[in-house]
Amino acid sequence: MNGPKFYQMLAERDAVYERTLGNMSAKDETDYWKDQEAYEKLLSEQHPQAYAWYITKKKAMYQEHYIACEVFCVNSLTYWSKVKHYLEVPTEIKLFELSPSLSLVSSK
């Protein structure tokens, strides 16, 4: 098994790539997320420590992106629905509203 640096770099690469998924077809994006969920499940079952390193870094990347968005970010609805559980925000805060341009607008 590789060490923490390998899984942290993999998580960073995946998180950055996932920001661009809205540029592909809805089917391709859905297929990616299905494959990604299968990978993370398998990693958690076969290598719990590697999964912990991976998810911790991926969560940090999602949170950095959320903070960097400030008021406006262009990501797909599927992206935000998939990553929302990684974001540490109180449940009473309404995270996102759909703008007329179909871009997500943060309501922090």
TORMI-896468 format. One record per atom (N, C-alpha, C, O): residue in three letters; z, y, x. Coordinates in steps of 0.02 Angstrom, whole numbers, padded with zeros to 5 digits, always signed. Layout:
! residues N
AlaZYX/...
This chain:
! residues 108
Met+00000-00059+00042/Met+00000+00000+00000/Met+00000+00062+00044/Met+00034+00065+00096/Asn-00038+00111+00024/Asn-00040+00175+00060/Asn+00025+00214+00048/Asn+00063+00198+00003/Gly+00036+00265+00089/Gly+00097+00304+00084/Gly+00090+00363+00036/Gly+00038+00371+00003/Pro+00143+00403+00031/Pro+00144+00458-00018/Pro+00087+00508-00008/Pro+00059+00533-00058/Lys+00070+00523+00053/Lys+00018+00573+00065/Lys-00048+00552+00033/Lys-00083+00594+00004/Phe-00066+00489+00038/Phe-00128+00464+00008/Phe-00128+00476-00067/Phe-00177+00502-00094/Tyr-00074+00457-00101/Tyr-00072+00463-00174/Tyr-00066+00536-00196/Tyr-00091+00554-00250/Gln-00034+00577-00156/Gln-00030+00648-00172/Gln-00099+00681-00165/Gln-00118+00723-00207/Met-00136+00662-00114/Met-00204+00690-00105/Met-00250+00665-00162/Met-00292+00703-00186/Leu-00243+00603-00181/Leu-00282+00575-00236/Leu-00266+00612-00301/Leu-00312+00629-00339/Ala-00203+00624-00314/Ala-00183+00660-00375/Ala-00210+00731-00375/Ala-00234+00756-00426/Glu-00208+00765-00318/Glu-00235+00832-00313/Glu-00310+00832-00326/Glu-00335+00874-00364/Arg-00345+00785-00296/Arg-00417+00780-00307/Arg-00433+00768-00381/Arg-00477+00801-00409/Asp-00396+00722-00411/Asp-00408+00707-00482/Asp-00393+00766-00527/Asp-00432+00781-00572/Ala-00338+00800-00514/Ala-00319+00858-00556/Ala-00370+00914-00551/Ala-00387+00945-00602/Val-00395+00927-00492/Val-00446+00979-00483/Val-00510+00959-00517/Val-00542+01000-00551/Tyr-00530+00897-00510/Tyr-00591+00872-00541/Tyr-00586+00877-00618/Tyr-00634+00895-00651/Glu-00528+00860-00645/Glu-00519+00860-00717/Glu-00529+00928-00749/Glu-00546+00933-00808/Arg-00519+00981-00710/Arg-00531+01048-00737/Arg-00604+01060-00753/Arg-00620+01104-00793/Thr-00649+01022-00722/Thr-00721+01032-00731/Thr-00751+00986-00785/Thr-00810+00990-00798/Leu-00712+00943-00814/Leu-00738+00893-00860/Leu-00771+00924-00922/Leu-00815+00892-00952/Gly-00752+00984-00941/Gly-00783+01016-00998/Gly-00856+01031-00988/Gly-00892+01047-01035/Asn-00879+01027-00926/Asn-00950+01040-00910/Asn-00994+00979-00923/Asn-01055+00983-00918/Met-00963+00923-00939/Met-01003+00863-00952/Met-01004+00848-01027/Met-00972+00883-01066/Ser-01041+00798-01046/Ser-01045+00781-01117/Ser-00977+00756-01142/Ser-00936+00732-01103/Ala-00967+00762-01206/Ala-00904+00740-01236/Ala-00893+00665-01224/Ala-00837+00644-01211/Lys-00947+00627-01227/Lys-00941+00555-01215/Lys-00919+00541-01143/Lys-00875+00499-01131/Asp-00950+00575-01096/Asp-00932+00565-01025/Asp-00860+00586-01013/Asp-00823+00552-00976/Glu-00839+00641-01044/Glu-00770+00663-01035/Glu-00721+00612-01064/Glu-00670+00596-01034/Thr-00737+00588-01124/Thr-00694+00537-01155/Thr-00691+00474-01113/Thr-00637+00445-01104/Asp-00748+00453-01086/Asp-00749+00394-01042/Asp-00706+00405-00980/Asp-00669+00360-00959/Tyr-00710+00464-00951/Tyr-00669+00479-00892/Tyr-00595+00471-00908/Tyr-00559+00437-00872/Trp-00573+00503-00963/Trp-00502+00500-00980/Trp-00479+00430-00995/Trp-00422+00411-00979/Lys-00521+00390-01026/Lys-00504+00320-01041/Lys-00495+00283-00975/Lys-00446+00246-00967/Asp-00541+00292-00928/Asp-00535+00260-00863/Asp-00474+00284-00825/Asp-00440+00245-00792/Gln-00460+00348-00830/Gln-00403+00378-00795/Gln-00337+00349-00822/Gln-00292+00333-00783/Glu-00332+00344-00887/Glu-00272+00316-00917/Glu-00262+00243-00896/Glu-00206+00222-00882/Ala-00317+00205-00893/Ala-00313+00135-00871/Ala-00290+00132-00798/Ala-00249+00090-00780/Tyr-00317+00177-00755/Tyr-00297+00178-00684/Tyr-00223+00193-00678/Tyr-00187+00159-00641/Glu-00200+00244-00713/Glu-00129+00263-00707/Glu-00083+00208-00733/Glu-00030+00196-00704/Lys-00103+00175-00787/Lys-00063+00120-00814/Lys-00059+00063-00763/Lys-00005+00036-00750/Leu-00116+00044-00735/Leu-00118-00009-00685/Leu-00076+00009-00624/Leu-00039-00033-00598/Leu-00083+00070-00601/Leu-00045+00093-00543/Leu+00030+00089-00558/Leu+00070+00068-00515/Ser+00050+00110-00618/Ser+00121+00109-00635/Ser+00149+00038-00638/Ser+00207+00026-00621/Glu+00107-00009-00660/Glu+00129-00078-00665/Glu+00130-00114-00598/Glu+00175-00153-00583/Gln+00079-00101-00556/Gln+00073-00137-00493/Gln+00109-00104-00434/Gln+00131-00139-00389/His+00113-00038-00436/His+00143-00001-00380/His+00184+00058-00407/His+00162+00115-00402/Pro+00243+00044-00435/Pro+00282+00098-00466/Pro+00297+00157-00420/Pro+00297+00214-00442/Gln+00309+00144-00356/Gln+00323+00199-00310/Gln+00261+00242-00299/Gln+00266+00303-00298/Ala+00204+00210-00291/Ala+00141+00247-00282/Ala+00126+00288-00345/Ala+00104+00346-00341/Tyr+00139+00259-00403/Tyr+00129+00295-00466/Tyr+00174+00357-00469/Tyr+00152+00410-00490/Ala+00236+00350-00447/Ala+00282+00407-00447/Ala+00257+00463-00402/Ala+00259+00521-00421/Trp+00232+00446-00343/Trp+00205+00497-00298/Trp+00145+00530-00329/Trp+00138+00592-00327/Tyr+00100+00490-00358/Tyr+00039+00515-00389/Tyr+00054+00561-00448/Tyr+00029+00617-00451/Ile+00095+00538-00494/Ile+00109+00577-00555/Ile+00149+00640-00538/Ile+00137+00692-00570/Thr+00194+00637-00491/Thr+00232+00697-00473/Thr+00185+00752-00447/Thr+00192+00810-00465/Lys+00138+00733-00404/Lys+00090+00782-00378/Lys+00042+00806-00432/Lys+00027+00865-00436/Lys+00019+00761-00474/Lys-00028+00780-00527/Lys+00006+00828-00576/Lys-00025+00877-00597/Lys+00067+00814-00593/Lys+00105+00858-00637/Lys+00111+00928-00606/Lys+00102+00978-00641/Ala+00126+00931-00542/Ala+00131+00995-00508/Ala+00065+01033-00509/Ala+00063+01094-00518/Met+00010+00997-00500/Met-00056+01028-00502/Met-00072+01056-00571/Met-00099+01111-00577/Tyr-00056+01019-00624/Tyr-00067+01043-00692/Tyr-00026+01105-00705/Tyr-00050+01153-00736/Gln+00036+01104-00683/Gln+00080+01162-00694/Gln+00055+01223-00656/Gln+00057+01279-00682/Glu+00032+01213-00594/Glu+00003+01269-00555/Glu-00057+01299-00591/Glu-00064+01360-00595/His-00100+01256-00618/His-00159+01279-00653/His-00140+01317-00716/His-00169+01369-00731/Tyr-00092+01291-00753/Tyr-00068+01325-00813/Tyr-00042+01395-00797/Tyr-00059+01443-00831/Ile-00002+01401-00745/Ile+00026+01465-00725/Ile-00030+01512-00700/Ile-00031+01571-00717/Ala-00077+01485-00662/Ala-00132+01526-00636/Ala-00177+01552-00692/Ala-00210+01603-00684/Cys-00179+01517-00747/Cys-00222+01538-00802/Cys-00201+01605-00831/Cys-00242+01643-00855/Glu-00136+01619-00829/Glu-00109+01680-00858/Glu-00131+01687-00931/Glu-00099+01659-00975/Val-00183+01724-00943/Val-00204+01737-01012/Val-00264+01696-01032/Val-00270+01677-01090/Phe-00309+01682-00987/Phe-00372+01651-01006/Phe-00393+01598-00956/Phe-00394+01610-00895/Cys-00410+01540-00981/Cys-00437+01487-00940/Cys-00490+01451-00980/Cys-00484+01443-01041/Val-00541+01429-00947/Val-00593+01391-00981/Val-00584+01318-00962/Val-00604+01296-00907/Asn-00555+01281-01006/Asn-00548+01209-01000/Asn-00562+01180-01069/Asn-00554+01214-01119/Ser-00580+01118-01070/Ser-00596+01087-01135/Ser-00532+01074-01175/Ser-00477+01070-01147/Leu-00541+01067-01239/Leu-00485+01048-01282/Leu-00457+00980-01261/Leu-00397+00969-01263/Thr-00502+00935-01243/Thr-00480+00869-01221/Thr-00437+00875-01159/Thr-00386+00840-01153/Tyr-00456+00918-01112/Tyr-00416+00928-01051/Tyr-00345+00947-01069/Tyr-00297+00914-01047/Trp-00336+00999-01110/Trp-00269+01022-01127/Trp-00231+00970-01167/Trp-00170+00964-01159/Ser-00264+00933-01210/Ser-00229+00881-01248/Ser-00205+00825-01202/Ser-00153+00795-01215/Lys-00243+00811-01150/Lys-00223+00757-01103/Lys-00168+00779-01055/Lys-00126+00739-01036/Val-00168+00842-01035/Val-00120+00863-00983/Val-00058+00896-01012/Val-00010+00910-00975/Lys-00056+00909-01077/Lys+00001+00946-01105/Lys+00068+00911-01094/Lys+00119+00945-01087/His+00068+00845-01092/His+00132+00810-01082/His+00158+00817-01011/His+00216+00801-00998/Tyr+00117+00840-00965/Tyr+00140+00852-00896/Tyr+00171+00921-00888/Tyr+00207+00934-00839/Leu+00158+00965-00934/Leu+00182+01034-00928/Leu+00254+01039-00952/Leu+00271+01016-01006/Glu+00296+01068-00911/Glu+00366+01077-00929/Glu+00376+01145-00961/Glu+00389+01195-00927/Val+00371+01145-01026/Val+00384+01206-01064/Val+00424+01187-01126/Val+00417+01131-01151/Pro+00465+01232-01150/Pro+00503+01217-01210/Pro+00456+01201-01269/Pro+00403+01231-01275/Thr+00476+01154-01310/Thr+00433+01132-01365/Thr+00422+01186-01417/Thr+00372+01183-01454/Glu+00466+01234-01421/Glu+00458+01287-01471/Glu+00405+01339-01452/Glu+00386+01380-01493/Ile+00382+01337-01390/Ile+00331+01384-01368/Ile+00263+01357-01387/Ile+00247+01299-01372/Lys+00223+01397-01420/Lys+00155+01377-01438/Lys+00112+01386-01376/Lys+00100+01442-01354/Leu+00089+01331-01348/Leu+00055+01334-01283/Leu-00014+01366-01287/Leu-00028+01412-01249/Phe-00055+01343-01332/Phe-00124+01367-01331/Phe-00151+01379-01400/Phe-00133+01345-01448/Glu-00193+01428-01404/Glu-00230+01442-01466/Glu-00304+01439-01448/Glu-00323+01453-01391/Leu-00343+01421-01495/Leu-00414+01418-01484/Leu-00444+01486-01496/Leu-00435+01515-01550/Ser-00479+01513-01448/Ser-00511+01578-01455/Ser-00578+01568-01490/Ser-00602+01512-01493/Pro-00609+01621-01516/Pro-00674+01614-01548/Pro-00728+01586-01503/Pro-00777+01558-01528/Ser-00721+01594-01438/Ser-00772+01569-01392/Ser-00761+01495-01373/Ser-00795+01468-01330/Leu-00712+01463-01406/Leu-00693+01395-01393/Leu-00660+01385-01325/Leu-00656+01329-01300/Ser-00638+01439-01295/Ser-00599+01434-01233/Ser-00526+01434-01253/Ser-00508+01460-01306/Leu-00486+01405-01212/Leu-00415+01403-01228/Leu-00381+01465-01201/Leu-00392+01484-01143/Val-00340+01495-01241/Val-00304+01554-01222/Val-00230+01537-01223/Val-00205+01513-01274/Ser-00197+01548-01169/Ser-00126+01535-01164/Ser-00089+01588-01204/Ser-00107+01647-01204/Ser-00035+01567-01237/Ser+00006+01616-01273/Ser+00076+01616-01243/Ser+00126+01618-01279/Lys+00079+01616-01176/Lys+00144+01617-01141/Lys+00178+01682-01153/Lys+00233+01694-01129/
